[in-house]
Amino acid sequence: MLTSLRNYCKKNIKAHKNILILISGGLDSTVMFDLIIKSKYFNDKKIYYLIFDHQQRSEGKFEIKQFIKHYKLSSKNLYTKKISFKDKLKGFQEKSRSIRYDFICKLSKKRDIEDIFLGHHLDDLNETFFLRKIQQSGAPGLSNIFLQKYKNLNLHRPLKKYSKKQIKSYANKNKLIWFEDRSNLELDYTRNKIRNFLYSNKLFSQINYERLDFSKISHLNRLHKNFFKRKRNKIFEIEDEKFNHLNDNLKFFAVQSFYYEYRHLLKKQIRDENIRNFIKKLRAHILNRKDMSVFSGKIGVFDKKICINLS
């Protein structure tokens, strides 16, 4: 595992660069932290640490202090961020994720950091795949589970090919100290329900094989870039002549990947019938040049070009 991480770093990151390790104090981030330190690939002074305190557990504050003390994290390179909400149930995980990434961007800019290390592992990959599958995410969402970039930041997950069992084995062998998050054993959140469901029904192997099949078509996520060109914030030019040369299946994937790429601009989750309707309306617009309402927007003419406006 140590050799694997060292090789990963050599291949993907220059040794002189600043990096940021996200630490929760749990098993996964503790093992990742230990591997990075033991690899001796990076200069210790260029390694920064970030710990988020979600203030969801009474023991969380104590655990953070114990972790910092035990692993002797330098205060010069250590940052902690408290996250709190008045309503701790409604959309908590989504809201906290948004706050975390906003803070990571600000800290990275301040410390000239481009490379972020996260502790996601193989089980996380499969859980996310299964979650997207039941949410009917489509090929783009199923073939590219984790973001590799966020804005100008490189997101590294060096443990993603290792299972939770393998990670725990490493931690025990190296006598690491970590803290268990009891919320992982509760069924309050959708992801934790999925985790318990997959474990109890022994479905991880089946889901893993299916995910690997979808990963082989990850190039489809970029298909829309050949046919949709951004002109303004929510306005995209459609290169209709090139688009019309595609067969029906590729047209479907191109539109699907377009909507997936810009899903943050959408108010609702797109469905297959919306994509088929888009293709039908685009064909009608080309014939009669009338504006056509489509999912989350309108097809019309902008600067003498056929465009979709995701209004």
N, C-alpha and C positions, 0 to 999 in steps of 0.2 A: 504493500500500500504506500509506503514511504517512497520507494523508487518510482512508483507510478505518478505520485504527485510531483516529484522533482522533475521527471520527464515532461509532465504536462506544463509546468512553469517554464521550463527551458524552451518549449515549443511555442508558447503563447505570450510570454511576458519577458521584457528585458529586466535583468536583475537589478539595475540601478533605479528603477522606477518606484514611486510611492504606491503602496497598496492599502486597501481598507478591508479589514476582516469584520464581518458582522457576527457578533457573539450573543447567544441567548443564555448561555450557561447550561444548556441541555446537551445531550449526548452528541448529536451530530456536529454542532459548531465547536464543541470542545475537542473532538477528534480532529476536525479540520485545522483548528488552531494549533494543536500539538504537532501535526504533520508539517505545517508550514514553518514552525519554529525549528523543528528537528531537521528539516531539509537544508537549512542554512543557505538557502538560495538568495534570500533578500537580506539587505542590511537591516538590523533590528531597529535602527533609528528611522527607517523609512516605512515601518509597519505601523499602521494606525488601527485602533480598535474602536468599535462602536457597539454599545449595549443599549437596547431599548427596554424601558420599564413600562409595561402596559398597565401596571397597577391593578391587575385583575385578581392577584392572589396576595394574601396578607404576608406570606413568607417570601415573596419576590424580592423585596428590598434587601432582606437579610442575605439571600442567596447571591445577589449581585456583589455585595460587599465581600462575602466569603470567597467568591470566585476570583475577584480582583486581588485579594490578599494572598490566596493560595498560589496563584500563578504569577504573582509579582508583576502585574501589568504597570508599566510606567505611566504616571499621571500626565506626563507631557504628551503622550500619544493616545491617551484614552478619552473617549467621549461617551457620555450617557445622555439619553433623551427620554423624558417621561411622556407618556401618551395617556390621555384620559378623555372620557366622554361622559356626558350626563346620562345618556341612554346607552347602557353597556350591552344591550342585546340586539337592537335593530341595526343590521349592517355593520357590526363592530369590526369584523375581519377586513372587509373591503375598505372601510374608512381608515383603519389603522395602517393598512398597506399603503394607501395614498400619502398619509403623513410621513411614513418611514421613507418612502422614495423621495419625497420633497426635501426632507432633511439630509438624506444621503447626497443629493445633488448639491445642496448648499455647502456641506462639509467638504465634498470632493473638490469643488471650485476653490474653496479657501486653502486647502492643503495640496493643490495640484495633483489630484488623484484621478486616474482614469480606469483603474482596475479594482473591482469589488469582488470579494470572495463570499459566497453563500454556502451554507451547509446542506443543501438539498441532496438527497440520495435516490437510489433506484426505486425504493418504495414510494417516495414522493412523486416521482415521474409517473408511476403506474396509477397512483391515486388520482392525480390530476387528469390523466388520460381518461380514466373511468368517469370522473366528474363531468368532463367535457362531452363524453359520449352520451351520458344520460341527459345532458343539456342540448344535445343535437347541434354540436358546434360545426360539423362539416369537416371536409378534408383539411382545410388550412389550419383549423384549430387542433385537429387530432394529429397532424403530421409534424407540428412544431410546438412542443409542449412548453418549454421554458424559453423566455427571452434571452438572447445572447448579448443584446445591447439595450440600454435604456438611455435615450437621448445620446449624449456623447460618452457614456460610461460602458465599459466592457464588464459583463457579468460572468463570473467564473464559478462553476460548480464542480470542483474536482472529485467529489464523492459520488457523482451521479451514476456511476457504473457499479457501485457497491450497495448491497442490501443492508437493511437495518441490523440484521443478525451479524453480518461481517463487521460492521462498524462497532457494534457492542463487543464483539470478540476482541478487536484491536484495543478498545478502551480497557477491558478487563486485563488483558495481557500486559498492558503498559501501566496498569494501576492508576488510571486517570480518575479524577473526581469530577462529577457533573451532578446536575440537579434535574429530577424528573418533574415535568409539568403535569400536574394531576388533571388539568383540563383535557389532556390527550386521552384520558380514560373516561371522560364524561361524554355524553352524546348531545351536547348543546348545539354544536356547529355541524353543518353539512359535511365538511371534510372529515371530521372525526367519526361521523356516522358511517361514511364510506370506508374509512380505515378499519373500523371494527367489523363491518360487513364483509370486506374482502378477506380479512384474517380468519374470521369465524367460518367462512365458506370455502377457504383454501382456493381462492380464485386468482391469486397473484401471478402464477405461471401463465395461465390462460390470457390474462390481460396484458402481460409483458410481451407475449408472442404477437398479439394483435397490434400493440403499440409499435413494435419493431417493423411490422409490415407497413404501417402508415408512415413511419419515418423515411421509408424509401421513396416517398413521393413528396418530400418536403420542398422540392424545387417548384411545386405548384403554387406555393405561397408567393412566389415572385412573378407568376404568370401575368398578373394584371399590369405590371409595370410596362409591358410592351404596348398596352392599349389605352391606359388611363394616365394622363399627364396633368399634374396639378398646376392650375393657373393662378388661383387665389385660395384663400383659406378653405372654403368649402366648395369651390368650383373646379371641376376636372374636365379637361378636354378628352373626348372619346375619339380615338382614331378608327373611325367606323369602317374604312376600306380594309384595313388590316384585320379588324375584328371579324368582319364578315367572311374572311377566308378560313376561319376556324370551323371545325366540325361542331356539332351541338354539344358534345361532352366538354370540349375545351372552352367553348363559350361559357358554359355553366361554371367551370372551375375558375375562369378569368374573373367573372363577376363576383363569384363567391370570395375569391382571395382579395378582390378590391374592397368589398364591404368588411371583410375581416381586418384588413390593414387599417381601415379608418373607423373601426367599431366604436372608438371613443367619441365620434361625432354623431352616433346614432342614439335615438331615444329608446328603441326596442331591439330585441334580438331578431335577426333576419332568419327567415325560413325558406325552404326549398321553393315553395310556390312564389315567393317574392322574387327570387332569382329568375325563374322561368318567365314571370310577368315582365321583369326588366328587359329581357331579351326580346320578348314579343313587342313591347312598347318602343324599343329602340328601332326595331325593324319598321314599325308603323311611322315613326318620326322621319326616318330616312325617306320613306315614300311620299309623305304629305307635308313634311316640315312643320307640323303642328306641335306645340308643347305637350308633353306627356307626363302625367303624374306617375311616379314610381315610388318604391319603398324609400321612405325618409328623404324624398326630394323630388326633383323635376328634371326631365330631359328637355333641353331647348337649345337655342342658338345664342352664343356669347362670343363677341368679337369675330363674328362670321364663322365660328367653329361649333360643331355639335358638342354640347357639354352636359354634364350632370351637375346639378346644384344640390348639395346635401343640406338643404335649408332646415 
